[in-house]
């Protein structure tokens, strides 16, 4: 089954966040977690969806019957034309190549439609599946934030990754 990237509502983002929370989202981010009510989350997500320099798309089955994840790009830097990405895929859909395909499409869209030159990602050194995903999509490890990510009382390193437009677009165009 193919997947498509398409619009997503604040309600759908709240639903996905509830799945992320059950899935241990608080351990997969190094940023502080703030508990919010459903209404606060709706307001926050609607604000993010309305932000012109943020891109949030749902990852849907090709028939648009099931929402199975999301991809986000934010923190637009107009000086170097960069954005930071994040992603989430529901557990039952993992390991089938859906996120890899979606992330490649998403990055190409950010380069071609949003004018990005660089896309960045950050992940914990313990998050092997995220590291494999990024590297399989051509991201390069730029650096390490030492003891930056607390998980279960242990401080882990965080890895910084980036993908440049000319590393993504030209190789794809040369195959066409």
C-alpha positions as semicolon CSV with decimal commas, in nm:
position;residue;x (nm);y (nm);z (nm)
1;X;0,000;0,000;0,000
2;X;0,125;0,347;-0,086
3;X;0,102;0,645;0,146
4;X;0,037;1,010;0,071
5;X;0,122;1,337;0,240
6;X;-0,177;1,565;0,277
7;X;-0,329;1,825;0,503
8;X;-0,406;1,751;0,865
9;X;-0,636;1,925;1,113
10;X;-0,566;2,039;1,467
11;X;-0,810;1,769;1,588
12;X;-0,614;1,503;1,403
13;X;-0,288;1,634;1,547
14;X;-0,432;1,608;1,898
15;X;-0,530;1,248;1,824
16;X;-0,181;1,166;1,695
17;X;-0,027;1,332;2,001
18;X;-0,232;1,104;2,227
19;X;-0,077;0,807;2,042
20;X;0,269;0,961;2,073
21;X;0,218;1,003;2,446
22;X;0,119;0,635;2,481
23;X;0,422;0,546;2,267
24;X;0,664;0,724;2,501
25;X;0,707;1,055;2,320
26;X;0,845;1,214;2,635
27;X;1,150;0,985;2,613
28;X;1,210;1,057;2,243
29;X;1,255;1,432;2,276
30;X;1,524;1,616;2,466
31;X;1,300;1,918;2,503
32;X;1,097;1,983;2,817
33;X;0,749;1,832;2,814
34;X;0,465;2,055;2,923
35;X;0,138;1,889;3,013
36;X;-0,146;2,059;2,829
37;X;-0,520;2,018;2,828
38;X;-0,695;1,905;2,512
39;X;-0,813;2,262;2,451
40;X;-0,460;2,398;2,491
41;X;-0,330;2,138;2,244
42;X;-0,601;2,228;1,992
43;X;-0,514;2,596;2,019
44;X;-0,140;2,526;1,994
45;X;-0,179;2,300;1,688
46;X;-0,415;2,540;1,513
47;X;-0,165;2,818;1,569
48;X;0,113;2,599;1,426
49;X;-0,100;2,510;1,122
50;X;-0,165;2,880;1,062
51;X;0,204;2,972;1,092
52;X;0,333;3,052;0,740
53;X;0,687;2,929;0,815
54;X;0,577;2,591;0,951
55;X;0,476;2,290;0,744
56;X;0,275;2,009;0,903
57;X;0,141;1,727;0,689
58;X;-0,043;1,409;0,772
59;X;0,081;1,076;0,648
60;X;-0,222;0,892;0,512
61;X;-0,289;0,560;0,348
62;X;-0,333;0,611;-0,027
63;X;-0,711;0,590;0,004
64;X;-0,696;0,858;0,280
65;X;-0,886;0,618;0,503
66;X;-0,621;0,603;0,778
67;X;-0,402;0,872;0,928
68;X;-0,083;0,687;1,017
69;X;0,164;0,962;1,103
70;X;0,284;1,315;1,048
71;X;0,582;1,516;0,931
72;X;0,666;1,866;1,047
73;X;0,911;2,134;0,941
74;X;0,959;2,443;1,153
75;X;1,212;2,697;1,277
76;X;1,252;2,856;0,932
77;X;1,579;3,047;0,916
78;X;1,561;3,302;0,631
79;X;1,937;3,370;0,644
80;X;2,051;3,018;0,557
81;X;1,719;2,884;0,426
82;X;1,698;2,598;0,674
83;X;1,422;2,421;0,865
84;X;1,418;2,150;1,129
85;X;1,204;1,843;1,075
86;X;1,023;1,603;1,301
87;X;0,820;1,293;1,226
88;X;0,599;1,032;1,386
89;X;0,459;0,705;1,255
90;X;0,201;0,495;1,438
91;X;0,366;0,178;1,574
92;X;0,166;-0,072;1,368
93;X;0,287;0,093;1,043
94;X;0,658;0,093;1,127
95;X;0,920;-0,118;0,956
96;X;0,744;-0,122;0,619
97;X;0,925;0,168;0,447
98;X;0,635;0,414;0,469
99;X;0,820;0,681;0,665
100;X;1,128;0,654;0,445
101;X;0,919;0,714;0,135
102;X;0,726;0,995;0,303
103;X;1,038;1,164;0,438
104;X;1,204;1,161;0,095
105;X;0,893;1,319;-0,059
106;X;0,868;1,571;0,226
107;X;1,232;1,678;0,192
108;X;1,200;1,717;-0,184
109;X;0,891;1,932;-0,128
110;X;1,073;2,149;0,128
111;X;1,362;2,202;-0,113
112;X;1,153;2,268;-0,423
113;X;0,840;2,438;-0,285
114;X;0,960;2,604;0,035
115;X;1,300;2,721;-0,088
116;X;1,499;2,532;0,174
117;X;1,870;2,483;0,127
118;X;1,918;2,270;0,437
119;X;1,692;2,041;0,639
120;X;1,803;1,950;0,989
121;X;1,703;1,676;1,230
122;X;1,808;1,584;1,582
123;X;1,775;1,244;1,748
124;X;1,896;1,061;2,054
125;X;2,196;0,831;2,013
126;X;1,977;0,548;2,147
127;X;1,712;0,595;1,876
128;X;1,854;0,347;1,627
129;X;1,545;0,341;1,403
130;X;1,550;0,721;1,362
131;X;1,924;0,717;1,289
132;X;1,874;0,448;1,023
133;X;1,583;0,641;0,872
134;X;1,776;0,966;0,845
135;X;2,088;0,801;0,705
136;X;1,885;0,597;0,454
137;X;1,736;0,925;0,327
138;X;2,081;1,076;0,273
139;X;2,112;1,283;0,590
140;X;2,466;1,327;0,720
141;X;2,565;1,344;1,083
142;X;2,694;1,695;1,147
143;X;2,767;1,677;1,514
144;X;2,698;1,549;1,861
145;X;2,544;1,724;2,157
146;X;2,709;1,537;2,441
147;X;2,492;1,419;2,731
148;X;2,204;1,622;2,595
149;X;1,916;1,376;2,607
150;X;1,783;1,240;2,935
151;X;1,602;0,907;2,916
152;X;1,519;0,695;3,217
153;X;1,763;0,890;3,433
154;X;2,057;0,844;3,194
155;X;2,207;1,124;2,984
156;X;2,263;1,021;2,623
157;X;2,421;1,210;2,336
158;X;2,200;1,365;2,071
159;X;2,304;1,347;1,706
160;X;2,255;1,640;1,469
161;X;2,184;1,557;1,105
162;X;2,133;1,762;0,792
163;X;2,051;1,718;0,426
164;X;2,137;1,983;0,168
165;X;1,927;2,062;-0,137
166;X;2,203;1,974;-0,382
167;X;2,247;1,635;-0,211
168;X;1,880;1,552;-0,260
169;X;1,754;1,725;-0,573
170;X;2,040;1,673;-0,820
171;X;2,079;1,298;-0,751
172;X;1,704;1,250;-0,802
173;X;1,697;1,463;-1,118
174;X;1,991;1,275;-1,270
175;X;1,792;0,950;-1,245
176;X;1,495;1,092;-1,439
